[in-house]
Amino acid sequence: MTFEADNFLLIASVLLIVSIVISKTGSRVGIPTLLLFIVVGMFAGSEGIGGIYFDDPKLTQFIGVVALNFILFSGGLETQWTGIKPVLWRGVVLSTVGVLLTALSIGLFVFWISDFSLLEGLLLGAIVSSTDAAAVFSILRSKNIGLKRNLRPTLELESGSNDPMAYFLTISLTYLVVNGETSSLQLIWMFIKQMVLGAGVGILMGYLNIRIINRIKLQAEGLYPVLVLALMFFTFSFTDIIGGNGFLAIYISAIILGNTQFIHKKSLLRFYDGQAWLMQILLFLTLGLLVFPSRILPLIGLGLLISLFLILIARPVSVFLSLSPFKMQIREKLFISWVGLRGAVPIVFATYPLIAGVDKAGTIFNLVFFISTTSVILQGTTLPIVAKWLRLIVPEKAKRKFAIDIELSDESKNALLEIDLSADSTAINRKIVELALPKNALIVLINRNGKYITPGGNTRLEQGDRLIITGDNEEAIEKTLSVLNVSKASEADALE
């Protein structure tokens, strides 16, 4: 069976429905959802029961780039600045130095144990050097793992920001393998240009997007998601055209947008969360369709050696060396090492050598697919166990069987507010009764590590708590923020 115009929607809808239904069953038994999407694609593929023939790396790469735009944009929108600010430099070092160290160690290992040349080994290392944003965001959030000491924002920041470095290394090494040697100064200049332009355009477009969204005053509310979609793709494509890193620009612009107030924010966040899930399913299904299991079987031995080296040696070494300047416990570094999930991003990056005509491109692609799948299976299924073993799970102090979702009109947004308690808040470790809150303001709910707590006077506030506050007017809200030592600029989210 092949994709044609008259059967595309039927086949696509069936695959989506099957993926969603199976993911519900898989999550109950602890199987990572993203792995199930790949399995569905493989079963539907040319060597599976579906018999759908698909062997188009260019189309796969295009789908992958579009999907990564949505995934990184959605992840950036949900990343709270108050959460990542204390761990910003840890994340930056992990996403740059950590990626480089991982690529180097994997490259040297592959060169040592196989018939790969040094450049080919380094290319393989570069492709699998970054953790996968879709896998990390999905598994951490779906399993609702409460982690101590800012580990969760560190992991999410790393996974959302390390793709640009891996992308640069992949493109550069692909060029070197195909065209031979080039000037090291040229590569350094290319790296600086990509990162500076990517960060610069990301910051510029982040603030420009806010002004456009808030001032355009569209008549139809349904046009706002379309407007944001256009701005998202413009940010990526414009950055890419001028020689910057589009993935970095997308992520930074989304963080700025997500930490600022704009019209219909809640509905837009929900929309792009749904789109990110759709793109994750589409991406993993496409990758599953593209792979031919018969081509992977001869590489299982080599792939298993590389996977174990990556998980047990390369990733821990890169994490411990990268984080050596920071004061962290060994068990925290061990957990960060274990959450080095590889997923769709390395597989998408593996299409670049295929399209460029690298001699061992087919072998590299199949090895990357095996390594990524092994990572999701082994690390993804054991995250809660490892976190508990390392004593990094936040104890459950309260359980709620439901979450609330409140929508108010734009005119009411000053009366109901969400804020995050950052490390510099004077309210941390104090009981609510000890705070001089105004009489016409009230902390109505606390979100602590995904669990909702109805506070009382004796409830002690903790760092990272998300407080839902109500007040009669703007003055009450301002006074409450002053008492909590939280500035208006650092609000997590005004509920629309």
C-alpha positions as CSV (number, residue, x, y, z in Angstrom):
1,M,0.0,0.0,0.0
2,T,1.2,3.5,-0.8
3,F,0.1,7.0,0.2
4,E,-2.1,8.6,-2.4
5,A,-4.3,11.6,-2.5
6,D,-7.5,9.6,-2.2
7,N,-6.4,7.4,0.8
8,F,-4.1,9.8,2.7
9,L,-6.7,11.1,5.1
10,L,-8.1,7.6,5.8
11,I,-4.7,6.1,6.5
12,A,-3.5,9.1,8.6
13,S,-6.7,9.2,10.7
14,V,-6.6,5.4,11.4
15,L,-2.9,5.6,12.5
16,L,-3.7,8.6,14.7
17,I,-6.6,6.9,16.4
18,V,-4.7,3.6,16.9
19,S,-1.7,5.6,18.4
20,I,-3.9,7.5,20.8
21,V,-5.8,4.4,21.9
22,I,-2.7,2.3,22.4
23,S,-0.9,5.2,24.3
24,K,-3.7,5.1,26.9
25,T,-3.1,1.4,27.5
26,G,0.7,1.8,27.4
27,S,0.8,4.6,30.0
28,R,-1.0,2.4,32.5
29,V,1.7,-0.2,32.4
30,G,4.6,2.3,32.3
31,I,5.5,2.1,28.6
32,P,6.6,5.5,27.2
33,T,3.9,6.9,24.9
34,L,6.4,8.0,22.2
35,L,7.8,4.5,21.9
36,L,4.3,3.2,21.2
37,F,3.9,5.7,18.4
38,I,7.1,4.5,16.7
39,V,5.9,0.9,17.1
40,V,2.6,1.7,15.4
41,G,4.5,3.3,12.5
42,M,6.7,0.2,12.2
43,F,3.8,-2.2,12.2
44,A,2.0,0.0,9.6
45,G,5.2,0.2,7.5
46,S,6.4,-1.7,4.4
47,E,7.7,-4.6,6.5
48,G,4.8,-4.6,9.0
49,I,1.2,-5.8,8.8
50,G,0.1,-2.5,7.3
51,G,2.3,-2.9,4.2
52,I,2.5,0.9,3.7
53,Y,5.7,1.6,1.7
54,F,7.4,4.8,2.7
55,D,11.1,5.6,1.9
56,D,11.4,9.3,1.6
57,P,14.2,10.9,3.8
58,K,13.5,14.4,2.4
59,L,9.8,14.3,3.3
60,T,10.7,12.8,6.7
61,Q,13.2,15.6,7.3
62,F,10.6,18.3,6.4
63,I,8.0,16.7,8.7
64,G,10.6,16.5,11.4
65,V,11.6,20.2,11.1
66,V,8.0,21.3,11.2
67,A,7.2,19.0,14.1
68,L,10.3,20.2,16.1
69,N,9.1,23.8,15.6
70,F,5.8,23.0,17.3
71,I,7.4,20.9,20.0
72,L,10.1,23.5,20.9
73,F,7.6,26.3,20.7
74,S,5.1,24.6,23.0
75,G,7.8,23.6,25.4
76,G,9.1,27.2,25.5
77,L,5.6,28.6,26.1
78,E,5.3,26.4,29.2
79,T,8.7,27.1,30.5
80,Q,8.5,29.5,33.4
81,W,11.3,32.0,33.7
82,T,11.1,32.0,37.5
83,G,11.8,28.2,37.4
84,I,14.7,28.3,35.0
85,K,16.4,31.5,36.2
86,P,18.2,29.8,39.1
87,V,19.5,27.0,36.8
88,L,20.1,29.0,33.7
89,W,23.8,28.5,33.5
90,R,23.6,24.8,34.3
91,G,21.3,24.4,31.4
92,V,23.4,26.4,29.1
93,V,26.6,24.5,29.9
94,L,24.8,21.1,29.6
95,S,23.3,22.1,26.2
96,T,26.7,23.2,24.8
97,V,29.7,21.7,26.5
98,G,27.7,18.6,27.5
99,V,26.6,18.0,23.9
100,L,30.1,18.5,22.6
101,L,31.7,16.1,25.1
102,T,29.0,13.5,24.4
103,A,29.7,13.8,20.6
104,L,33.4,13.5,21.1
105,S,33.3,10.5,23.4
106,I,30.8,8.6,21.2
107,G,32.8,9.4,18.1
108,L,36.0,8.1,19.5
109,F,34.3,5.0,20.8
110,V,32.7,4.2,17.5
111,F,36.0,4.8,15.7
112,W,37.6,2.4,18.1
113,I,35.1,-0.5,17.9
114,S,34.0,-0.4,14.2
115,D,35.1,0.3,10.7
116,F,33.9,3.9,10.8
117,S,36.4,6.6,10.1
118,L,37.0,9.2,12.8
119,L,34.8,11.7,11.0
120,E,32.0,9.2,10.5
121,G,32.2,8.2,14.1
122,L,32.1,11.9,15.2
123,L,29.1,12.4,12.9
124,L,27.2,9.5,14.5
125,G,28.2,11.0,17.9
126,A,26.9,14.4,17.0
127,I,23.6,13.1,15.8
128,V,22.9,11.3,19.1
129,S,24.6,14.0,21.3
130,S,21.5,15.9,22.4
131,T,18.6,14.8,24.7
132,D,15.2,14.9,23.0
133,A,12.8,17.7,24.0
134,A,9.7,15.7,23.0
135,A,10.8,12.7,25.0
136,V,11.8,14.6,28.1
137,F,8.8,16.9,28.2
138,S,6.4,14.1,27.5
139,I,7.8,11.6,30.1
140,L,8.4,14.1,32.9
141,R,5.0,15.7,32.5
142,S,2.9,12.5,31.8
143,K,4.4,10.7,34.7
144,N,4.0,13.7,36.9
145,I,7.3,13.2,38.6
146,G,8.0,15.7,41.4
147,L,11.7,16.3,41.7
148,K,13.7,18.1,44.4
149,R,16.2,21.0,44.1
150,N,15.3,22.5,40.7
151,L,16.1,19.3,38.8
152,R,13.0,19.4,36.6
153,P,13.6,22.9,35.2
154,T,17.2,22.0,34.6
155,L,16.3,18.9,32.6
156,E,13.6,20.7,30.6
157,L,15.9,23.7,29.9
158,E,18.6,21.4,28.7
159,S,16.4,19.3,26.5
160,G,14.8,22.4,25.0
161,S,18.0,24.2,24.3
162,N,20.6,21.6,23.3
163,D,19.2,20.8,19.8
164,P,20.9,23.9,18.2
165,M,24.3,22.6,19.3
166,A,23.6,19.1,18.0
167,Y,22.2,20.5,14.8
168,F,25.3,22.6,14.2
169,L,27.6,19.6,14.9
170,T,25.6,17.4,12.6
171,I,25.5,19.9,9.7
172,S,29.3,20.7,10.1
173,L,30.4,17.1,10.3
174,T,28.2,16.0,7.4
175,Y,29.8,18.8,5.3
176,L,33.3,17.6,6.4
177,V,32.6,13.9,5.6
178,V,31.3,14.8,2.1
179,N,33.7,17.6,1.2
180,G,36.8,16.9,3.1
181,E,38.7,19.2,5.4
182,T,37.8,22.8,6.0
183,S,39.2,25.6,8.1
184,S,38.6,25.3,11.8
185,L,38.2,29.1,11.9
186,Q,35.4,28.8,9.4
187,L,33.6,26.3,11.7
188,I,34.1,28.5,14.7
189,W,32.7,31.5,12.8
190,M,29.7,29.4,11.6
191,F,29.0,28.3,15.2
192,I,29.2,31.9,16.6
193,K,27.0,33.2,13.7
194,Q,24.4,30.5,14.2
195,M,24.1,31.0,18.0
196,V,24.3,34.8,18.1
197,L,21.8,35.2,15.2
198,G,19.5,32.5,16.7
199,A,19.5,34.1,20.1
200,G,19.2,37.6,18.8
201,V,16.3,36.9,16.4
202,G,14.6,34.8,19.1
203,I,14.7,37.7,21.6
204,L,13.7,40.3,19.1
205,M,10.8,38.2,17.7
206,G,9.7,37.2,21.2
207,Y,9.0,40.8,22.2
208,L,7.8,41.8,18.7
209,N,5.3,38.9,18.8
210,I,3.8,40.1,22.1
211,R,3.3,43.6,20.6
212,I,1.7,42.2,17.4
213,I,-0.7,39.8,19.3
214,N,-1.8,42.4,21.8
215,R,-2.3,45.3,19.4
216,I,-3.7,43.7,16.2
217,K,-7.2,43.4,17.7
218,L,-8.6,40.7,15.5
219,Q,-12.4,40.3,15.2
220,A,-12.4,36.5,15.2
221,E,-10.8,34.8,18.2
222,G,-10.0,31.8,16.1
223,L,-7.6,33.8,14.0
224,Y,-5.2,34.3,17.0
225,P,-3.8,30.7,16.8
226,V,-3.3,31.2,13.0
227,L,-1.4,34.5,13.7
228,V,0.8,32.9,16.3
229,L,1.5,30.0,13.9
230,A,2.6,32.4,11.1
231,L,4.8,34.2,13.6
232,M,6.4,30.9,14.8
233,F,7.2,29.8,11.3
234,F,8.5,33.2,10.3
235,T,10.8,33.3,13.3
236,F,12.3,29.9,12.3
237,S,12.6,30.4,8.5
238,F,13.9,34.0,8.7
239,T,16.6,33.0,11.2
240,D,17.5,30.0,9.0
241,I,17.7,32.2,5.9
242,I,20.1,34.7,7.4
243,G,22.4,31.9,8.7
244,G,21.2,31.7,12.3
245,N,19.9,28.7,14.3
246,G,16.2,28.6,13.8
247,F,15.6,26.0,16.6
248,L,17.3,28.3,19.1
249,A,15.3,31.3,17.9
250,I,12.0,29.4,18.2
251,Y,12.7,28.2,21.8
252,I,13.8,31.6,23.1
253,S,11.0,33.5,21.5
254,A,8.5,31.1,23.0
255,I,10.0,31.5,26.5
256,I,9.6,35.2,26.2
257,L,6.1,34.9,24.9
258,G,5.1,32.4,27.6
259,N,6.3,34.6,30.4
260,T,4.5,37.7,29.3
261,Q,0.8,38.6,29.2
262,F,-1.0,38.5,25.9
263,I,-4.5,38.2,24.6
264,H,-6.2,34.7,24.9
265,K,-3.1,33.3,26.5
266,K,-4.7,30.3,28.2
267,S,-6.6,29.2,25.1
268,L,-3.4,29.6,22.9
269,L,-1.3,27.6,25.4
270,R,-3.9,24.8,25.3
271,F,-4.0,24.9,21.5
272,Y,-0.3,24.6,21.0
273,D,0.0,21.9,23.7
274,G,-2.5,19.9,21.5
275,Q,-0.6,20.8,18.4
276,A,2.7,19.7,20.0
277,W,1.1,16.3,20.8
278,L,-0.2,16.0,17.3
279,M,3.2,16.7,15.9
280,Q,4.9,14.2,18.2
281,I,2.5,11.5,17.1
282,L,3.0,12.5,13.4
283,L,6.8,12.6,13.8
284,F,7.2,9.3,15.5
285,L,4.7,7.6,13.2
286,T,6.6,8.9,10.2
287,L,9.9,7.7,11.6
288,G,8.4,4.3,12.3
289,L,7.2,4.1,8.7
290,L,10.6,5.1,7.4
291,V,12.6,2.5,9.2
292,F,13.0,-1.0,7.7
293,P,13.5,-3.5,10.7
294,S,15.3,-6.0,8.5
295,R,18.1,-3.5,8.0
296,I,18.5,-2.9,11.8
297,L,18.8,-6.6,12.8
298,P,22.4,-7.0,11.5
299,L,23.4,-3.9,13.5
300,I,21.9,-4.9,16.9
301,G,25.2,-6.0,18.4
302,L,27.0,-2.7,17.4
303,G,24.0,-0.6,18.3
304,L,23.7,-2.2,21.8
305,L,27.4,-1.5,22.5
306,I,27.0,2.1,21.5
307,S,23.8,2.5,23.5
308,L,25.3,1.1,26.6
309,F,28.4,3.2,26.2
310,L,26.2,6.3,25.7
311,I,23.9,5.6,28.7
312,L,26.5,4.3,31.2
313,I,29.7,6.2,30.2
314,A,29.4,9.1,27.7
315,R,26.4,10.8,29.2
316,P,27.5,10.6,32.8
317,V,31.0,11.7,32.0
318,S,29.7,14.7,30.0
319,V,27.3,15.6,32.8
320,F,29.8,15.4,35.6
321,L,32.4,17.4,33.7
322,S,29.9,20.0,32.6
323,L,28.4,20.5,36.0
324,S,31.7,20.4,37.9
325,P,31.8,24.2,38.4
326,F,28.3,24.0,40.1
327,K,27.5,23.0,43.6
328,M,25.4,19.9,43.2
329,Q,25.1,16.5,44.9
330,I,26.4,13.4,43.2
331,R,22.9,11.8,43.2
332,E,21.5,14.9,41.4
333,K,24.2,14.5,38.7
334,L,23.5,10.8,38.5
335,F,19.8,11.5,37.9
336,I,20.6,14.1,35.2
337,S,22.8,11.6,33.6
338,W,20.0,9.0,33.5
339,V,17.5,11.5,32.0
340,G,19.6,11.6,28.8
341,L,16.8,10.4,26.7
342,R,17.3,10.2,22.9
343,G,14.2,10.2,20.8
344,A,12.9,11.7,17.5
345,V,15.4,14.5,17.2
346,P,18.5,12.3,16.6
347,I,16.5,10.3,14.1
348,V,15.5,13.4,12.2
349,F,19.1,14.6,12.3
350,A,20.2,11.3,10.9
351,T,18.3,12.1,7.7
352,Y,20.8,14.9,6.8
353,P,23.7,12.4,6.0
354,L,21.1,10.4,4.0
355,I,20.2,13.3,1.9
356,A,23.8,14.5,1.6
357,G,24.9,11.1,0.2
358,V,27.3,10.1,3.0
359,D,28.7,6.6,2.3
360,K,27.6,5.1,5.6
361,A,24.4,7.2,5.9
362,G,22.1,4.1,5.9
363,T,24.1,2.4,8.6
364,I,24.2,5.6,10.7
365,F,20.4,6.1,10.3
366,N,19.6,2.5,11.4
367,L,22.1,2.7,14.3
368,V,20.6,6.1,15.5
369,F,17.1,4.6,15.3
370,F,18.2,1.6,17.4
371,I,20.0,3.8,19.9
372,S,17.1,6.2,20.3
373,T,14.6,3.4,20.8
374,T,16.8,1.7,23.3
375,S,17.2,4.9,25.2
376,V,13.5,5.5,25.4
377,I,12.8,1.9,26.5
378,L,15.5,1.7,29.1
379,Q,15.7,5.2,30.5
380,G,12.1,6.3,29.9
381,T,10.5,3.4,31.7
382,T,12.8,3.6,34.7
383,L,12.8,7.4,35.5
384,P,10.5,7.2,38.5
385,I,12.4,4.1,39.9
386,V,15.8,5.8,39.6
387,A,14.4,9.1,41.0
388,K,13.0,7.2,44.0
389,W,16.2,5.2,44.4
390,L,18.3,8.4,44.5
391,R,15.8,9.9,47.0
392,L,15.0,12.8,44.7
393,I,11.2,12.4,44.6
394,V,9.2,15.0,46.4
395,P,7.0,13.3,49.0
396,E,3.3,13.6,48.4
397,K,1.9,15.8,51.1
398,A,-1.6,16.0,49.6
399,K,-3.5,14.2,46.9
400,R,-6.2,15.5,44.6
401,K,-8.1,13.5,42.2
402,F,-8.8,16.4,39.9
403,A,-7.2,19.6,38.6
404,I,-9.0,22.9,38.1
405,D,-9.0,25.0,35.0
406,I,-10.5,28.5,35.4
407,E,-11.3,30.8,32.5
408,L,-12.3,34.4,33.2
409,S,-12.9,37.3,30.9
410,D,-10.1,39.6,30.1
411,E,-11.7,42.3,32.3
412,S,-11.3,39.9,35.3
413,K,-7.6,39.0,34.9
414,N,-6.5,41.3,37.8
415,A,-8.8,39.5,40.2
416,L,-7.3,36.0,39.8
417,L,-3.6,35.4,39.4
418,E,-1.1,32.6,39.3
419,I,2.5,33.2,40.6
420,D,5.5,31.0,41.2
421,L,7.5,31.4,44.4
422,S,11.1,31.8,43.4
423,A,14.1,31.3,45.7
424,D,14.3,35.0,46.6
425,S,10.7,35.2,48.0
426,T,10.6,36.1,51.7
427,A,7.4,34.0,52.1
428,I,9.3,30.7,51.6
429,N,9.1,28.4,54.7
430,R,6.6,30.7,56.3
431,K,3.0,29.9,57.3
432,I,0.2,31.7,55.5
433,V,-1.1,33.0,58.8
434,E,2.3,34.7,59.4
435,L,2.0,36.7,56.2
436,A,0.4,40.2,56.4
437,L,-1.9,39.5,53.4
438,P,-4.5,42.2,52.8
439,K,-8.0,41.3,54.0
440,N,-9.5,41.5,50.4
441,A,-7.0,39.0,49.0
442,L,-6.7,35.3,49.5
443,I,-4.5,32.3,48.5
444,V,-7.1,29.9,47.2
445,L,-5.0,27.1,45.9
446,I,-1.4,25.8,45.8
447,N,0.0,23.7,43.0
448,R,3.0,21.9,44.5
449,N,4.7,19.6,42.1
450,G,1.6,18.9,40.1
451,K,-0.6,18.2,43.3
452,Y,-3.2,20.7,44.3
453,I,-3.4,21.7,47.9
454,T,-6.2,23.7,49.5
455,P,-4.3,26.0,51.9
456,G,-5.1,26.8,55.5
457,G,-3.5,29.3,57.9
458,N,-0.9,26.7,59.0
459,T,0.1,25.8,55.5
460,R,3.8,26.5,55.1
461,L,4.9,27.8,51.6
462,E,7.7,26.2,49.8
463,Q,10.0,27.3,46.9
464,G,8.5,26.4,43.6
465,D,4.9,26.5,44.8
466,R,2.5,27.9,42.3
467,L,-0.1,30.1,44.1
468,I,-3.5,30.9,42.8
469,I,-4.4,34.2,44.3
470,T,-7.7,36.1,44.2
471,G,-8.3,39.8,45.1
472,D,-11.1,42.3,45.0
473,N,-9.1,44.7,42.9
474,E,-5.7,45.6,41.4
475,E,-4.5,47.3,44.7
476,A,-5.1,44.1,46.6
477,I,-3.2,42.1,44.1
478,E,-0.3,44.5,44.1
479,K,-0.1,44.4,47.9
480,T,-0.2,40.6,48.0
481,L,2.7,40.5,45.5
482,S,4.6,42.9,47.7
483,V,4.1,40.8,50.7
484,L,5.2,37.7,48.9
485,N,8.2,39.6,47.5
486,V,7.2,38.8,43.9
487,S,7.3,41.6,41.3
488,K,4.7,42.1,38.6
489,A,7.3,41.3,36.0
490,S,7.9,37.8,37.4
491,E,4.3,36.7,37.5
492,A,3.9,33.2,36.2
493,D,0.6,33.6,34.5
494,A,-2.5,35.8,34.8
495,L,-5.5,33.6,34.3
496,E,-7.6,34.8,31.4
